[in-house]
Amino acid sequence: MQIRVGFELVYECPQPTPMILMLNIHFTRASDVVIADHVITRPATPITAYRDGFGNWCSRIVAPPGTMRISTNALVNDSGLPDAVEPKAPQHAVENLPAETLVYLLGSRYCETDRLSEMAWALFEKTPPGWARVQAICDFVHGHVRFGYQHARATKTSLEAYNERTGVCRDFTHLAITLCRCMNIRIGRVLIAQGRDAADVPLSHTFGPNELKGFKVWTDEVREQV
């Protein structure tokens, strides 16, 4: 199957504002891209690019004063299959993990493993290690946190999401990741970018005052082109 994927971000900037954008499809899906996900800016603005320390493709712009629209509209081949379920997936001991994965077990800006570790072990120590433990953590987070856009806050951490029991998609993710790290599990699902938390993989990072006026994302199945 083929999927049309795209977005449109609308910013209002009172002055020239440097931005870092992390909006391109991850390089691991490069062979699936049918129509490239070129980032388009209106008004047209020069774009430079680089790879960050995690290998993510980042774009740099300086948004002019006024309204800035940033968009793309790509086409991607996809199997259409649901995520694989591996109930017997094992959990490897920390000492056997590759060195490059260890950073994903450490605390980070939004994931305070040091403050949630005791609670995590109290809740999940008796669960079977491996897939079952990760599933138990995900089930707990979905039952503990109530979703609502009005609960979004750029500074909210996993501990705050746990205590407030409200949040948006990234708060669910941060809490689940934190609990998994507390249990010495590394999990990940690469879509656009990979990193430790939202500090490493924000959709955009701005260096100046701005207001996000619009945010649209679409993923639509389309008839395959012959």
PyMOL commands that place a pseudoatom at each C-alpha (Angstrom):
pseudoatom trace, name=CA, resn=MET, resi=1, chain=A, elem=C, hetatm=0, pos=[0.000, 0.000, 0.000]
pseudoatom trace, name=CA, resn=GLN, resi=2, chain=A, elem=C, hetatm=0, pos=[0.986, 3.645, -0.310]
pseudoatom trace, name=CA, resn=ILE, resi=3, chain=A, elem=C, hetatm=0, pos=[0.440, 6.378, 2.259]
pseudoatom trace, name=CA, resn=ARG, resi=4, chain=A, elem=C, hetatm=0, pos=[0.329, 10.108, 1.679]
pseudoatom trace, name=CA, resn=VAL, resi=5, chain=A, elem=C, hetatm=0, pos=[2.080, 11.721, 4.649]
pseudoatom trace, name=CA, resn=GLY, resi=6, chain=A, elem=C, hetatm=0, pos=[2.435, 15.405, 5.283]
pseudoatom trace, name=CA, resn=PHE, resi=7, chain=A, elem=C, hetatm=0, pos=[2.007, 18.329, 7.598]
pseudoatom trace, name=CA, resn=GLU, resi=8, chain=A, elem=C, hetatm=0, pos=[1.591, 22.090, 7.750]
pseudoatom trace, name=CA, resn=LEU, resi=9, chain=A, elem=C, hetatm=0, pos=[2.949, 24.204, 10.609]
pseudoatom trace, name=CA, resn=VAL, resi=10, chain=A, elem=C, hetatm=0, pos=[2.027, 27.880, 10.815]
pseudoatom trace, name=CA, resn=TYR, resi=11, chain=A, elem=C, hetatm=0, pos=[4.129, 30.189, 12.966]
pseudoatom trace, name=CA, resn=GLU, resi=12, chain=A, elem=C, hetatm=0, pos=[3.727, 33.876, 13.722]
pseudoatom trace, name=CA, resn=CYS, resi=13, chain=A, elem=C, hetatm=0, pos=[7.076, 35.524, 14.456]
pseudoatom trace, name=CA, resn=PRO, resi=14, chain=A, elem=C, hetatm=0, pos=[7.475, 39.162, 15.558]
pseudoatom trace, name=CA, resn=GLN, resi=15, chain=A, elem=C, hetatm=0, pos=[11.129, 39.227, 14.444]
pseudoatom trace, name=CA, resn=PRO, resi=16, chain=A, elem=C, hetatm=0, pos=[13.597, 37.113, 12.437]
pseudoatom trace, name=CA, resn=THR, resi=17, chain=A, elem=C, hetatm=0, pos=[13.631, 33.789, 14.305]
pseudoatom trace, name=CA, resn=PRO, resi=18, chain=A, elem=C, hetatm=0, pos=[16.166, 30.968, 13.816]
pseudoatom trace, name=CA, resn=MET, resi=19, chain=A, elem=C, hetatm=0, pos=[14.581, 27.505, 13.837]
pseudoatom trace, name=CA, resn=ILE, resi=20, chain=A, elem=C, hetatm=0, pos=[15.748, 23.900, 13.786]
pseudoatom trace, name=CA, resn=LEU, resi=21, chain=A, elem=C, hetatm=0, pos=[13.235, 21.550, 12.148]
pseudoatom trace, name=CA, resn=MET, resi=22, chain=A, elem=C, hetatm=0, pos=[13.139, 17.758, 12.506]
pseudoatom trace, name=CA, resn=LEU, resi=23, chain=A, elem=C, hetatm=0, pos=[10.399, 16.923, 10.031]
pseudoatom trace, name=CA, resn=ASN, resi=24, chain=A, elem=C, hetatm=0, pos=[11.807, 14.567, 7.398]
pseudoatom trace, name=CA, resn=ILE, resi=25, chain=A, elem=C, hetatm=0, pos=[11.108, 10.831, 7.172]
pseudoatom trace, name=CA, resn=HIS, resi=26, chain=A, elem=C, hetatm=0, pos=[13.816, 8.838, 8.921]
pseudoatom trace, name=CA, resn=PHE, resi=27, chain=A, elem=C, hetatm=0, pos=[16.618, 7.570, 6.671]
pseudoatom trace, name=CA, resn=THR, resi=28, chain=A, elem=C, hetatm=0, pos=[15.745, 3.948, 7.514]
pseudoatom trace, name=CA, resn=ARG, resi=29, chain=A, elem=C, hetatm=0, pos=[12.632, 4.383, 5.335]
pseudoatom trace, name=CA, resn=ALA, resi=30, chain=A, elem=C, hetatm=0, pos=[14.460, 6.049, 2.432]
pseudoatom trace, name=CA, resn=SER, resi=31, chain=A, elem=C, hetatm=0, pos=[13.914, 3.098, 0.080]
pseudoatom trace, name=CA, resn=ASP, resi=32, chain=A, elem=C, hetatm=0, pos=[10.141, 3.340, 0.667]
pseudoatom trace, name=CA, resn=VAL, resi=33, chain=A, elem=C, hetatm=0, pos=[9.816, 6.994, -0.356]
pseudoatom trace, name=CA, resn=VAL, resi=34, chain=A, elem=C, hetatm=0, pos=[7.988, 7.391, -3.694]
pseudoatom trace, name=CA, resn=ILE, resi=35, chain=A, elem=C, hetatm=0, pos=[7.564, 11.187, -3.619]
pseudoatom trace, name=CA, resn=ALA, resi=36, chain=A, elem=C, hetatm=0, pos=[10.219, 12.957, -1.554]
pseudoatom trace, name=CA, resn=ASP, resi=37, chain=A, elem=C, hetatm=0, pos=[9.314, 14.836, 1.597]
pseudoatom trace, name=CA, resn=HIS, resi=38, chain=A, elem=C, hetatm=0, pos=[10.890, 18.154, 0.607]
pseudoatom trace, name=CA, resn=VAL, resi=39, chain=A, elem=C, hetatm=0, pos=[10.224, 20.821, 3.221]
pseudoatom trace, name=CA, resn=ILE, resi=40, chain=A, elem=C, hetatm=0, pos=[8.495, 23.855, 1.706]
pseudoatom trace, name=CA, resn=THR, resi=41, chain=A, elem=C, hetatm=0, pos=[8.480, 27.265, 3.370]
pseudoatom trace, name=CA, resn=ARG, resi=42, chain=A, elem=C, hetatm=0, pos=[6.119, 30.121, 2.552]
pseudoatom trace, name=CA, resn=PRO, resi=43, chain=A, elem=C, hetatm=0, pos=[7.471, 32.718, 2.163]
pseudoatom trace, name=CA, resn=ALA, resi=44, chain=A, elem=C, hetatm=0, pos=[10.411, 30.942, 0.514]
pseudoatom trace, name=CA, resn=THR, resi=45, chain=A, elem=C, hetatm=0, pos=[13.312, 30.823, 2.971]
pseudoatom trace, name=CA, resn=PRO, resi=46, chain=A, elem=C, hetatm=0, pos=[16.826, 29.356, 2.568]
pseudoatom trace, name=CA, resn=ILE, resi=47, chain=A, elem=C, hetatm=0, pos=[17.217, 25.957, 4.237]
pseudoatom trace, name=CA, resn=THR, resi=48, chain=A, elem=C, hetatm=0, pos=[20.448, 24.293, 5.324]
pseudoatom trace, name=CA, resn=ALA, resi=49, chain=A, elem=C, hetatm=0, pos=[20.663, 20.784, 6.753]
pseudoatom trace, name=CA, resn=TYR, resi=50, chain=A, elem=C, hetatm=0, pos=[22.833, 18.617, 8.995]
pseudoatom trace, name=CA, resn=ARG, resi=51, chain=A, elem=C, hetatm=0, pos=[22.752, 15.313, 10.884]
pseudoatom trace, name=CA, resn=ASP, resi=52, chain=A, elem=C, hetatm=0, pos=[22.636, 15.437, 14.665]
pseudoatom trace, name=CA, resn=GLY, resi=53, chain=A, elem=C, hetatm=0, pos=[24.380, 13.119, 17.108]
pseudoatom trace, name=CA, resn=PHE, resi=54, chain=A, elem=C, hetatm=0, pos=[21.614, 10.513, 16.745]
pseudoatom trace, name=CA, resn=GLY, resi=55, chain=A, elem=C, hetatm=0, pos=[21.797, 10.504, 12.940]
pseudoatom trace, name=CA, resn=ASN, resi=56, chain=A, elem=C, hetatm=0, pos=[18.564, 12.481, 12.496]
pseudoatom trace, name=CA, resn=TRP, resi=57, chain=A, elem=C, hetatm=0, pos=[18.223, 14.828, 9.517]
pseudoatom trace, name=CA, resn=CYS, resi=58, chain=A, elem=C, hetatm=0, pos=[17.723, 18.402, 10.746]
pseudoatom trace, name=CA, resn=SER, resi=59, chain=A, elem=C, hetatm=0, pos=[16.893, 21.547, 8.769]
pseudoatom trace, name=CA, resn=ARG, resi=60, chain=A, elem=C, hetatm=0, pos=[17.839, 25.100, 9.735]
pseudoatom trace, name=CA, resn=ILE, resi=61, chain=A, elem=C, hetatm=0, pos=[15.980, 28.252, 8.699]
pseudoatom trace, name=CA, resn=VAL, resi=62, chain=A, elem=C, hetatm=0, pos=[15.583, 31.828, 9.840]
pseudoatom trace, name=CA, resn=ALA, resi=63, chain=A, elem=C, hetatm=0, pos=[11.865, 32.601, 9.753]
pseudoatom trace, name=CA, resn=PRO, resi=64, chain=A, elem=C, hetatm=0, pos=[11.176, 36.209, 8.697]
pseudoatom trace, name=CA, resn=PRO, resi=65, chain=A, elem=C, hetatm=0, pos=[8.828, 38.438, 10.705]
pseudoatom trace, name=CA, resn=GLY, resi=66, chain=A, elem=C, hetatm=0, pos=[5.166, 37.645, 10.115]
pseudoatom trace, name=CA, resn=THR, resi=67, chain=A, elem=C, hetatm=0, pos=[3.440, 34.404, 9.165]
pseudoatom trace, name=CA, resn=MET, resi=68, chain=A, elem=C, hetatm=0, pos=[5.624, 31.418, 8.209]
pseudoatom trace, name=CA, resn=ARG, resi=69, chain=A, elem=C, hetatm=0, pos=[4.124, 28.219, 6.773]
pseudoatom trace, name=CA, resn=ILE, resi=70, chain=A, elem=C, hetatm=0, pos=[6.222, 25.045, 6.765]
pseudoatom trace, name=CA, resn=SER, resi=71, chain=A, elem=C, hetatm=0, pos=[4.865, 21.991, 4.974]
pseudoatom trace, name=CA, resn=THR, resi=72, chain=A, elem=C, hetatm=0, pos=[5.558, 18.805, 3.052]
pseudoatom trace, name=CA, resn=ASN, resi=73, chain=A, elem=C, hetatm=0, pos=[3.492, 16.209, 1.221]
pseudoatom trace, name=CA, resn=ALA, resi=74, chain=A, elem=C, hetatm=0, pos=[5.249, 12.900, 0.591]
pseudoatom trace, name=CA, resn=LEU, resi=75, chain=A, elem=C, hetatm=0, pos=[4.231, 9.454, -0.658]
pseudoatom trace, name=CA, resn=VAL, resi=76, chain=A, elem=C, hetatm=0, pos=[5.577, 6.332, 1.028]
pseudoatom trace, name=CA, resn=ASN, resi=77, chain=A, elem=C, hetatm=0, pos=[5.326, 2.606, 0.333]
pseudoatom trace, name=CA, resn=ASP, resi=78, chain=A, elem=C, hetatm=0, pos=[4.259, 0.611, 3.378]
pseudoatom trace, name=CA, resn=SER, resi=79, chain=A, elem=C, hetatm=0, pos=[3.344, -2.998, 4.098]
pseudoatom trace, name=CA, resn=GLY, resi=80, chain=A, elem=C, hetatm=0, pos=[0.175, -1.926, 5.881]
pseudoatom trace, name=CA, resn=LEU, resi=81, chain=A, elem=C, hetatm=0, pos=[0.768, -4.611, 8.484]
pseudoatom trace, name=CA, resn=PRO, resi=82, chain=A, elem=C, hetatm=0, pos=[0.202, -3.906, 12.184]
pseudoatom trace, name=CA, resn=ASP, resi=83, chain=A, elem=C, hetatm=0, pos=[3.165, -3.762, 14.544]
pseudoatom trace, name=CA, resn=ALA, resi=84, chain=A, elem=C, hetatm=0, pos=[4.688, -7.161, 15.191]
pseudoatom trace, name=CA, resn=VAL, resi=85, chain=A, elem=C, hetatm=0, pos=[3.669, -8.827, 18.454]
pseudoatom trace, name=CA, resn=GLU, resi=86, chain=A, elem=C, hetatm=0, pos=[6.406, -10.905, 20.087]
pseudoatom trace, name=CA, resn=PRO, resi=87, chain=A, elem=C, hetatm=0, pos=[5.119, -12.137, 23.477]
pseudoatom trace, name=CA, resn=LYS, resi=88, chain=A, elem=C, hetatm=0, pos=[8.278, -14.212, 23.952]
pseudoatom trace, name=CA, resn=ALA, resi=89, chain=A, elem=C, hetatm=0, pos=[10.681, -11.348, 23.253]
pseudoatom trace, name=CA, resn=PRO, resi=90, chain=A, elem=C, hetatm=0, pos=[13.403, -11.565, 25.943]
pseudoatom trace, name=CA, resn=GLN, resi=91, chain=A, elem=C, hetatm=0, pos=[14.938, -8.808, 28.046]
pseudoatom trace, name=CA, resn=HIS, resi=92, chain=A, elem=C, hetatm=0, pos=[18.731, -8.735, 27.911]
pseudoatom trace, name=CA, resn=ALA, resi=93, chain=A, elem=C, hetatm=0, pos=[20.827, -8.029, 30.980]
pseudoatom trace, name=CA, resn=VAL, resi=94, chain=A, elem=C, hetatm=0, pos=[22.322, -4.541, 31.112]
pseudoatom trace, name=CA, resn=GLU, resi=95, chain=A, elem=C, hetatm=0, pos=[25.871, -5.902, 30.997]
pseudoatom trace, name=CA, resn=ASN, resi=96, chain=A, elem=C, hetatm=0, pos=[25.082, -7.618, 27.672]
pseudoatom trace, name=CA, resn=LEU, resi=97, chain=A, elem=C, hetatm=0, pos=[23.673, -4.551, 25.901]
pseudoatom trace, name=CA, resn=PRO, resi=98, chain=A, elem=C, hetatm=0, pos=[25.701, -2.866, 23.116]
pseudoatom trace, name=CA, resn=ALA, resi=99, chain=A, elem=C, hetatm=0, pos=[27.498, 0.238, 24.378]
pseudoatom trace, name=CA, resn=GLU, resi=100, chain=A, elem=C, hetatm=0, pos=[25.617, 2.544, 21.984]
pseudoatom trace, name=CA, resn=THR, resi=101, chain=A, elem=C, hetatm=0, pos=[22.281, 1.604, 23.578]
pseudoatom trace, name=CA, resn=LEU, resi=102, chain=A, elem=C, hetatm=0, pos=[23.197, 2.462, 27.161]
pseudoatom trace, name=CA, resn=VAL, resi=103, chain=A, elem=C, hetatm=0, pos=[22.374, 6.167, 26.764]
pseudoatom trace, name=CA, resn=TYR, resi=104, chain=A, elem=C, hetatm=0, pos=[18.728, 5.167, 26.343]
pseudoatom trace, name=CA, resn=LEU, resi=105, chain=A, elem=C, hetatm=0, pos=[18.666, 3.723, 29.884]
pseudoatom trace, name=CA, resn=LEU, resi=106, chain=A, elem=C, hetatm=0, pos=[19.757, 6.969, 31.513]
pseudoatom trace, name=CA, resn=GLY, resi=107, chain=A, elem=C, hetatm=0, pos=[17.631, 9.791, 32.838]
pseudoatom trace, name=CA, resn=SER, resi=108, chain=A, elem=C, hetatm=0, pos=[17.070, 12.759, 30.552]
pseudoatom trace, name=CA, resn=ARG, resi=109, chain=A, elem=C, hetatm=0, pos=[15.367, 16.137, 30.596]
pseudoatom trace, name=CA, resn=TYR, resi=110, chain=A, elem=C, hetatm=0, pos=[11.777, 14.865, 30.456]
pseudoatom trace, name=CA, resn=CYS, resi=111, chain=A, elem=C, hetatm=0, pos=[12.347, 11.385, 31.872]
pseudoatom trace, name=CA, resn=GLU, resi=112, chain=A, elem=C, hetatm=0, pos=[13.379, 11.510, 35.536]
pseudoatom trace, name=CA, resn=THR, resi=113, chain=A, elem=C, hetatm=0, pos=[14.341, 7.908, 36.151]
pseudoatom trace, name=CA, resn=ASP, resi=114, chain=A, elem=C, hetatm=0, pos=[15.914, 8.798, 39.500]
pseudoatom trace, name=CA, resn=ARG, resi=115, chain=A, elem=C, hetatm=0, pos=[12.592, 10.103, 40.849]
pseudoatom trace, name=CA, resn=LEU, resi=116, chain=A, elem=C, hetatm=0, pos=[10.376, 7.319, 39.473]
pseudoatom trace, name=CA, resn=SER, resi=117, chain=A, elem=C, hetatm=0, pos=[12.628, 4.290, 39.902]
pseudoatom trace, name=CA, resn=GLU, resi=118, chain=A, elem=C, hetatm=0, pos=[11.356, 3.235, 43.338]
pseudoatom trace, name=CA, resn=MET, resi=119, chain=A, elem=C, hetatm=0, pos=[7.734, 3.452, 42.195]
pseudoatom trace, name=CA, resn=ALA, resi=120, chain=A, elem=C, hetatm=0, pos=[8.496, 1.579, 38.969]
pseudoatom trace, name=CA, resn=TRP, resi=121, chain=A, elem=C, hetatm=0, pos=[10.109, -1.341, 40.795]
pseudoatom trace, name=CA, resn=ALA, resi=122, chain=A, elem=C, hetatm=0, pos=[7.257, -1.475, 43.298]
pseudoatom trace, name=CA, resn=LEU, resi=123, chain=A, elem=C, hetatm=0, pos=[4.743, -1.742, 40.439]
pseudoatom trace, name=CA, resn=PHE, resi=124, chain=A, elem=C, hetatm=0, pos=[6.540, -3.997, 37.966]
pseudoatom trace, name=CA, resn=GLU, resi=125, chain=A, elem=C, hetatm=0, pos=[9.215, -5.990, 39.807]
pseudoatom trace, name=CA, resn=LYS, resi=126, chain=A, elem=C, hetatm=0, pos=[7.033, -9.101, 39.869]
pseudoatom trace, name=CA, resn=THR, resi=127, chain=A, elem=C, hetatm=0, pos=[6.035, -8.934, 36.198]
pseudoatom trace, name=CA, resn=PRO, resi=128, chain=A, elem=C, hetatm=0, pos=[7.820, -11.353, 33.839]
pseudoatom trace, name=CA, resn=PRO, resi=129, chain=A, elem=C, hetatm=0, pos=[10.822, -9.648, 32.206]
pseudoatom trace, name=CA, resn=GLY, resi=130, chain=A, elem=C, hetatm=0, pos=[10.663, -9.018, 28.483]
pseudoatom trace, name=CA, resn=TRP, resi=131, chain=A, elem=C, hetatm=0, pos=[7.585, -8.319, 26.372]
pseudoatom trace, name=CA, resn=ALA, resi=132, chain=A, elem=C, hetatm=0, pos=[5.140, -8.946, 29.227]
pseudoatom trace, name=CA, resn=ARG, resi=133, chain=A, elem=C, hetatm=0, pos=[6.802, -6.317, 31.415]
pseudoatom trace, name=CA, resn=VAL, resi=134, chain=A, elem=C, hetatm=0, pos=[6.770, -3.696, 28.666]
pseudoatom trace, name=CA, resn=GLN, resi=135, chain=A, elem=C, hetatm=0, pos=[3.108, -4.490, 27.973]
pseudoatom trace, name=CA, resn=ALA, resi=136, chain=A, elem=C, hetatm=0, pos=[2.303, -4.122, 31.665]
pseudoatom trace, name=CA, resn=ILE, resi=137, chain=A, elem=C, hetatm=0, pos=[3.973, -0.709, 31.703]
pseudoatom trace, name=CA, resn=CYS, resi=138, chain=A, elem=C, hetatm=0, pos=[2.083, 0.450, 28.601]
pseudoatom trace, name=CA, resn=ASP, resi=139, chain=A, elem=C, hetatm=0, pos=[-1.221, -0.786, 30.039]
pseudoatom trace, name=CA, resn=PHE, resi=140, chain=A, elem=C, hetatm=0, pos=[-0.526, 1.041, 33.293]
pseudoatom trace, name=CA, resn=VAL, resi=141, chain=A, elem=C, hetatm=0, pos=[0.234, 4.331, 31.524]
pseudoatom trace, name=CA, resn=HIS, resi=142, chain=A, elem=C, hetatm=0, pos=[-2.918, 4.126, 29.385]
pseudoatom trace, name=CA, resn=GLY, resi=143, chain=A, elem=C, hetatm=0, pos=[-5.000, 3.482, 32.480]
pseudoatom trace, name=CA, resn=HIS, resi=144, chain=A, elem=C, hetatm=0, pos=[-3.284, 6.089, 34.651]
pseudoatom trace, name=CA, resn=VAL, resi=145, chain=A, elem=C, hetatm=0, pos=[-3.141, 9.130, 32.332]
pseudoatom trace, name=CA, resn=ARG, resi=146, chain=A, elem=C, hetatm=0, pos=[-6.166, 10.869, 30.804]
pseudoatom trace, name=CA, resn=PHE, resi=147, chain=A, elem=C, hetatm=0, pos=[-5.655, 12.388, 27.347]
pseudoatom trace, name=CA, resn=GLY, resi=148, chain=A, elem=C, hetatm=0, pos=[-6.639, 15.993, 26.616]
pseudoatom trace, name=CA, resn=TYR, resi=149, chain=A, elem=C, hetatm=0, pos=[-5.138, 18.729, 24.438]
pseudoatom trace, name=CA, resn=GLN, resi=150, chain=A, elem=C, hetatm=0, pos=[-5.908, 21.243, 27.186]
pseudoatom trace, name=CA, resn=HIS, resi=151, chain=A, elem=C, hetatm=0, pos=[-3.373, 19.419, 29.359]
pseudoatom trace, name=CA, resn=ALA, resi=152, chain=A, elem=C, hetatm=0, pos=[-0.474, 20.048, 26.945]
pseudoatom trace, name=CA, resn=ARG, resi=153, chain=A, elem=C, hetatm=0, pos=[2.510, 21.872, 28.409]
pseudoatom trace, name=CA, resn=ALA, resi=154, chain=A, elem=C, hetatm=0, pos=[5.904, 22.180, 26.745]
pseudoatom trace, name=CA, resn=THR, resi=155, chain=A, elem=C, hetatm=0, pos=[7.734, 21.780, 30.052]
pseudoatom trace, name=CA, resn=LYS, resi=156, chain=A, elem=C, hetatm=0, pos=[5.756, 18.810, 31.432]
pseudoatom trace, name=CA, resn=THR, resi=157, chain=A, elem=C, hetatm=0, pos=[7.946, 15.902, 32.515]
pseudoatom trace, name=CA, resn=SER, resi=158, chain=A, elem=C, hetatm=0, pos=[7.119, 12.246, 33.053]
pseudoatom trace, name=CA, resn=LEU, resi=159, chain=A, elem=C, hetatm=0, pos=[6.937, 12.737, 36.823]
pseudoatom trace, name=CA, resn=GLU, resi=160, chain=A, elem=C, hetatm=0, pos=[4.474, 15.596, 36.388]
pseudoatom trace, name=CA, resn=ALA, resi=161, chain=A, elem=C, hetatm=0, pos=[2.385, 13.507, 33.982]
pseudoatom trace, name=CA, resn=TYR, resi=162, chain=A, elem=C, hetatm=0, pos=[2.352, 10.700, 36.562]
pseudoatom trace, name=CA, resn=ASN, resi=163, chain=A, elem=C, hetatm=0, pos=[1.314, 13.018, 39.388]
pseudoatom trace, name=CA, resn=GLU, resi=164, chain=A, elem=C, hetatm=0, pos=[-1.236, 15.042, 37.377]
pseudoatom trace, name=CA, resn=ARG, resi=165, chain=A, elem=C, hetatm=0, pos=[-2.608, 11.959, 35.566]
pseudoatom trace, name=CA, resn=THR, resi=166, chain=A, elem=C, hetatm=0, pos=[-3.280, 14.056, 32.442]
pseudoatom trace, name=CA, resn=GLY, resi=167, chain=A, elem=C, hetatm=0, pos=[-1.382, 14.765, 29.247]
pseudoatom trace, name=CA, resn=VAL, resi=168, chain=A, elem=C, hetatm=0, pos=[-1.054, 14.481, 25.495]
pseudoatom trace, name=CA, resn=CYS, resi=169, chain=A, elem=C, hetatm=0, pos=[0.672, 11.876, 23.315]
pseudoatom trace, name=CA, resn=ARG, resi=170, chain=A, elem=C, hetatm=0, pos=[4.210, 12.858, 24.242]
pseudoatom trace, name=CA, resn=ASP, resi=171, chain=A, elem=C, hetatm=0, pos=[3.376, 12.691, 27.964]
pseudoatom trace, name=CA, resn=PHE, resi=172, chain=A, elem=C, hetatm=0, pos=[2.129, 9.113, 27.560]
pseudoatom trace, name=CA, resn=THR, resi=173, chain=A, elem=C, hetatm=0, pos=[5.354, 8.311, 25.715]
pseudoatom trace, name=CA, resn=HIS, resi=174, chain=A, elem=C, hetatm=0, pos=[7.616, 10.018, 28.231]
pseudoatom trace, name=CA, resn=LEU, resi=175, chain=A, elem=C, hetatm=0, pos=[6.031, 8.210, 31.175]
pseudoatom trace, name=CA, resn=ALA, resi=176, chain=A, elem=C, hetatm=0, pos=[6.180, 4.806, 29.471]
pseudoatom trace, name=CA, resn=ILE, resi=177, chain=A, elem=C, hetatm=0, pos=[9.798, 5.368, 28.424]
pseudoatom trace, name=CA, resn=THR, resi=178, chain=A, elem=C, hetatm=0, pos=[10.766, 6.479, 31.922]
pseudoatom trace, name=CA, resn=LEU, resi=179, chain=A, elem=C, hetatm=0, pos=[9.204, 3.425, 33.560]
pseudoatom trace, name=CA, resn=CYS, resi=180, chain=A, elem=C, hetatm=0, pos=[10.891, 1.139, 31.045]
pseudoatom trace, name=CA, resn=ARG, resi=181, chain=A, elem=C, hetatm=0, pos=[14.255, 2.781, 31.686]
pseudoatom trace, name=CA, resn=CYS, resi=182, chain=A, elem=C, hetatm=0, pos=[13.734, 2.355, 35.420]
pseudoatom trace, name=CA, resn=MET, resi=183, chain=A, elem=C, hetatm=0, pos=[13.329, -1.370, 34.736]
pseudoatom trace, name=CA, resn=ASN, resi=184, chain=A, elem=C, hetatm=0, pos=[16.470, -1.377, 32.532]
pseudoatom trace, name=CA, resn=ILE, resi=185, chain=A, elem=C, hetatm=0, pos=[14.501, -1.784, 29.295]
pseudoatom trace, name=CA, resn=ARG, resi=186, chain=A, elem=C, hetatm=0, pos=[15.209, 0.109, 26.119]
pseudoatom trace, name=CA, resn=ILE, resi=187, chain=A, elem=C, hetatm=0, pos=[12.265, 0.403, 23.739]
pseudoatom trace, name=CA, resn=GLY, resi=188, chain=A, elem=C, hetatm=0, pos=[11.921, 2.448, 20.558]
pseudoatom trace, name=CA, resn=ARG, resi=189, chain=A, elem=C, hetatm=0, pos=[9.835, 2.983, 17.472]
pseudoatom trace, name=CA, resn=VAL, resi=190, chain=A, elem=C, hetatm=0, pos=[11.492, 5.006, 14.723]
pseudoatom trace, name=CA, resn=LEU, resi=191, chain=A, elem=C, hetatm=0, pos=[9.124, 7.185, 12.727]
pseudoatom trace, name=CA, resn=ILE, resi=192, chain=A, elem=C, hetatm=0, pos=[10.720, 10.550, 11.996]
pseudoatom trace, name=CA, resn=ALA, resi=193, chain=A, elem=C, hetatm=0, pos=[13.627, 10.778, 14.405]
pseudoatom trace, name=CA, resn=GLN, resi=194, chain=A, elem=C, hetatm=0, pos=[15.156, 8.982, 17.368]
pseudoatom trace, name=CA, resn=GLY, resi=195, chain=A, elem=C, hetatm=0, pos=[16.565, 10.246, 20.638]
pseudoatom trace, name=CA, resn=ARG, resi=196, chain=A, elem=C, hetatm=0, pos=[16.137, 10.109, 24.391]
pseudoatom trace, name=CA, resn=ASP, resi=197, chain=A, elem=C, hetatm=0, pos=[13.031, 12.299, 24.702]
pseudoatom trace, name=CA, resn=ALA, resi=198, chain=A, elem=C, hetatm=0, pos=[11.325, 15.366, 23.232]
pseudoatom trace, name=CA, resn=ALA, resi=199, chain=A, elem=C, hetatm=0, pos=[14.388, 17.480, 23.979]
pseudoatom trace, name=CA, resn=ASP, resi=200, chain=A, elem=C, hetatm=0, pos=[16.327, 15.432, 21.402]
pseudoatom trace, name=CA, resn=VAL, resi=201, chain=A, elem=C, hetatm=0, pos=[13.541, 15.056, 18.838]
pseudoatom trace, name=CA, resn=PRO, resi=202, chain=A, elem=C, hetatm=0, pos=[11.240, 18.110, 18.815]
pseudoatom trace, name=CA, resn=LEU, resi=203, chain=A, elem=C, hetatm=0, pos=[9.348, 18.805, 15.605]
pseudoatom trace, name=CA, resn=SER, resi=204, chain=A, elem=C, hetatm=0, pos=[10.813, 22.292, 15.777]
pseudoatom trace, name=CA, resn=HIS, resi=205, chain=A, elem=C, hetatm=0, pos=[13.073, 24.227, 18.069]
pseudoatom trace, name=CA, resn=THR, resi=206, chain=A, elem=C, hetatm=0, pos=[12.844, 28.016, 17.907]
pseudoatom trace, name=CA, resn=PHE, resi=207, chain=A, elem=C, hetatm=0, pos=[15.336, 30.600, 19.100]
pseudoatom trace, name=CA, resn=GLY, resi=208, chain=A, elem=C, hetatm=0, pos=[13.086, 33.571, 19.751]
pseudoatom trace, name=CA, resn=PRO, resi=209, chain=A, elem=C, hetatm=0, pos=[9.490, 34.600, 20.449]
pseudoatom trace, name=CA, resn=ASN, resi=210, chain=A, elem=C, hetatm=0, pos=[6.845, 32.964, 18.256]
pseudoatom trace, name=CA, resn=GLU, resi=211, chain=A, elem=C, hetatm=0, pos=[3.314, 31.600, 18.320]
pseudoatom trace, name=CA, resn=LEU, resi=212, chain=A, elem=C, hetatm=0, pos=[2.212, 28.338, 16.737]
pseudoatom trace, name=CA, resn=LYS, resi=213, chain=A, elem=C, hetatm=0, pos=[-0.960, 29.389, 14.913]
pseudoatom trace, name=CA, resn=GLY, resi=214, chain=A, elem=C, hetatm=0, pos=[-1.705, 26.174, 13.030]
pseudoatom trace, name=CA, resn=PHE, resi=215, chain=A, elem=C, hetatm=0, pos=[-0.716, 22.504, 13.118]
pseudoatom trace, name=CA, resn=LYS, resi=216, chain=A, elem=C, hetatm=0, pos=[-2.043, 19.910, 10.667]
pseudoatom trace, name=CA, resn=VAL, resi=217, chain=A, elem=C, hetatm=0, pos=[-0.817, 16.365, 10.040]
pseudoatom trace, name=CA, resn=TRP, resi=218, chain=A, elem=C, hetatm=0, pos=[-2.215, 13.868, 7.548]
pseudoatom trace, name=CA, resn=THR, resi=219, chain=A, elem=C, hetatm=0, pos=[-1.612, 10.182, 6.758]
pseudoatom trace, name=CA, resn=ASP, resi=220, chain=A, elem=C, hetatm=0, pos=[-3.961, 8.894, 4.057]
pseudoatom trace, name=CA, resn=GLU, resi=221, chain=A, elem=C, hetatm=0, pos=[-3.910, 5.626, 2.176]
pseudoatom trace, name=CA, resn=VAL, resi=222, chain=A, elem=C, hetatm=0, pos=[-3.905, 6.178, -1.585]
pseudoatom trace, name=CA, resn=ARG, resi=223, chain=A, elem=C, hetatm=0, pos=[-4.288, 3.915, -4.592]
pseudoatom trace, name=CA, resn=GLU, resi=224, chain=A, elem=C, hetatm=0, pos=[-0.884, 2.703, -5.721]
pseudoatom trace, name=CA, resn=GLN, resi=225, chain=A, elem=C, hetatm=0, pos=[0.529, 4.369, -8.807]
pseudoatom trace, name=CA, resn=VAL, resi=226, chain=A, elem=C, hetatm=0, pos=[1.314, 2.105, -11.744]
for i in range(1, 226): cmd.bond("trace and resi %d" % i, "trace and resi %d" % (i + 1))
show_as sticks, trace
zoom trace
